[in-house]
């Protein structure tokens, strides 16, 4: 279960990356994302949110 979320950016030889850090009860998970991966996660979260809203009605 996530307990905290943090975001940031870093730059490497290929350009900028977004960093999503998720603190959980099991430890921290750091995910590096390019623009396409970030867009895919946003779409996935929107789909999950829609399904959860449907389940609540």
C-alpha positions in Angstrom: 0.0 0.0 0.0 1.5 3.4 -1.0 2.1 5.8 1.9 3.8 8.6 0.0 4.5 9.8 -3.5 7.3 12.1 -4.7 8.1 13.3 -8.2 11.2 14.9 -9.7 13.2 15.1 -12.9 16.8 14.1 -13.9 18.8 14.6 -17.0 20.9 12.0 -18.6 22.7 11.8 -22.0 19.4 11.0 -23.7 17.5 13.9 -22.2 15.2 14.5 -19.3 13.4 11.8 -17.3 10.7 12.0 -14.7 11.2 10.2 -11.5 8.2 8.8 -9.6 9.1 7.6 -6.1 6.5 5.6 -4.2 7.0 4.9 -0.6 5.2 1.7 0.5 5.1 -0.3 3.7 7.5 -2.7 2.0 10.1 0.0 1.0 10.6 2.6 -1.8 10.0 2.1 -5.5 11.6 4.5 -7.9 10.4 4.6 -11.5 12.2 6.6 -14.3 9.8 7.7 -17.0 10.1 9.3 -20.4 7.3 11.3 -21.8 5.6 8.3 -23.5 5.8 6.2 -20.4 4.3 9.0 -18.3 1.5 9.4 -20.8 0.8 5.7 -20.6 0.7 5.7 -16.8 -1.8 8.7 -16.9 -4.1 6.7 -19.2 -3.8 3.6 -17.0 -4.7 5.6 -13.9 -7.7 7.1 -15.7 -8.9 3.6 -16.6 -8.4 2.4 -13.0 -10.3 5.5 -11.7 -13.1 4.9 -14.1 -13.4 1.2 -13.0 -13.4 2.1 -9.3 -16.1 4.7 -9.8 -18.2 2.2 -11.7 -17.7 -0.3 -8.9 -18.9 2.2 -6.3 -22.2 2.9 -8.0 
